[in-house]
Amino acid sequence: IRYDEEHDTPISGAILKERILPLYSEALDSGNKQIVDSAISVLWDFGSNGAPVLPKLIKVAEQDDHYRFGIALGAMTTIAPGDPATLPFLLRLLNDTNTPRSVTYEVCAALTDFGPEAAAAVPGLHKCLGNHDIGMKFNTTFALWRIGKEPPSVKILQDVLKNDEGDTKTALRVLEMLRSLNAQTAETKSILRQLAKSTT
């Protein structure tokens, strides 16, 4: 969507917003499930240029369709990460016991873009800490730290570095949380050594 193959040049943000986005905005209104889902999938590629359709995207995403929840979350987090308008939708999914685990994973990841304004998510996030998936545990830990400055679990930080070695974004988030701790312990020093290995 971002590349003009005929002229071998990137498509400008202005063209995306003014000429292409309205077509996908109309597709969201079509009422045809296949067309709507396809439009949502393409909106992932718009980035911040897709911001004008965010309210409509949230509206169609709120329909009870777990497949749509997942693709809509992906589009929302690329279009407007941390946007307060998406928070009620995220909280609904987080607190719904019928939400599939794969979608809950995406919700926890999306909540890492928020701060104190997402305080209502804290109880639901605490429940997610019991999940066996280390990625969900880490996203939950980071979200709780950003929302309420809750001290991170050292064990989770150690585990995530073992499992996500070489992931720069994860390493930077671990470092950010470590810097918030008041004192260095043997365990945190061990994490810093792991961090050095994962970023070299």
N, C-alpha and C positions, 0 to 999 in steps of 0.2 A: 504493500500500500504506500510505502514511502519512496518508491523508486519508479521512475518513468523509463520503462524498458525500451520504448521506441526511440527516445532521444538519449538514452544512457546517462540520465542525470537524476539526482534526488528530487522528489516532489517537495516543493516549498510548503511551510506551515500555512501560509496564506491560502494556497490552493486547496490544501487539505480541509481547512475550515470553511472556505467560501464555496467550493464546488463539489467536494466529495462527501464531506460530513453530512450535508442535508439529505443526500441519498440514503445514508445509513440511518439517519434520524427518521425518515419516512418508513424505512424497513421495520424499525422498532414498533411503528404504529400499525403494521400490516395485519396483525392478528394471526398470521400464519406461523406456527411454531418453528418450522424448519427455517423460514426466512429470518425470524427474530433471532433464533439461536446463532445462525450464521453471521448476522449483523453484529451481535455481541462479540463473537469470536474475532471479527475483523477490527472492532473498536480497540482491542488490545494494542494494535499497532499505531494508534493515533497519539498516544501519550497525552500531554497536556493540551494538545490541539482538540481533543475530544471533550473538553470541559463543558461546552454548551449543551451537550446531550446528557450530562450526568443525572439531572432530575428524572429524565425519561428512562434512563438506564436503570435507576433505582426502582422506579415504578414497575417496570416489566420484570425485574429480577425478583420482586417480592411475591410473585406468583409461586405457588407451592410445587416447585419442580426442582428436585435436587441436582439434576444435571445443570440446569440453568443457574442455580446458586453458584456452582463452582466456576463456570465460565464468566459469570457476571462479576464475581469477586476479582477475578484476574483482570478484567477490563477496568474496574473501579480503581484498583490499586496502581495501575499504570497511568490512568487518566488524572486521578486526583488523590494521591496517597495522603492519608491523614485528614481528609476533608470531613468536617463535622456532619455534613449532610448524610454521609454513609454510616454514621455511628449507630442510629437506631436499627438499621438493617443488620449490622454486624452483631449487635447485642441480641437481637431476635434469634439469629442463628446460633450464637454462643450458648444461649440459655435453653434452646429447644433440645430436649433429650432425643428427638428423632433425627436430628441433623447427622448425616453420615460423618464418620471420622475424617474422611478425606476433606470434606468441606470445613469441618472444625479446624483442621490443620491450617487451611487457607485463612480462616477467620483470625486465628492466633497470629499468623504472619502479618495480616493487615493491621492488627492492633499494635504492632511494633512501631507503626508510624504516628501513633498518638502519644499524648502526654496526660497531664492531670484531668483534662476534659473527659477522659474515658474512664473515670473512677468507677462508674457503674459496672464496668466489665470485670472488676477485681474478683468478686466471688466466683464467677464462671471460669476465670483464668486459673484460680487456685485448684479447681476441680481438674483442669487439664494437666496440671503438674503430675497427676497420678498416671498419665498415659505412658505406655512403654516406648513410644516413638521418641528418640532423642531429639529429632528436629522440632517436634511439637513442644517438647519440654524446654528447649532452648528459646524458641520464639515466645513461649509463655513467660519464661524467666526474664527475657529482655523487655517484653511488654509491661510486666509488673514493675520492673525497675524504672522504666520511663514514666509510667503512670504515677507510681507512688513512691519511687526511690527505695523499693524493697531490696535489701541486700541479696545478691545472687547466690545461688547454691554453688559452692566451689566444686562439688562433685559433678554437677551438670556441666560446668565450664570445662572441666577436665575431659568428660566423656565426649562433649561435642567437638573438641579439638582432635580427639582420637578418630572420630568418625568423619570429620569434615576437613581433614588436613589439606591445606592448599586453597581453601575457600577464603579469599581476602575479605569479603564482606563480613563473614562470621568472625574472622580473626580480629577485625577492627571493632566489632561490637563487644567481643570478649575483653579487649583492651580497654574500651570505654568503661565497661562495668568495673574492671579491676582498679582503674584509676579512682573510682568513687569510694573504694574501701579505705578506711582510715589507717589501717595497719597492714603491713605485709607479713604473711606467715609462711611457713615452709611449703604449705600447699599452694599458696598464691604464687610463690616464687617458682614452684614447679610448673604452674600453668604458664608463667611468663617464658620459661625455657621452651615449653611446647610451642608457644606462640612464635617464638623466634625461629624455630625449626620450620613451622608451617608457612612462614612468610619469606623464607630464603630459598 
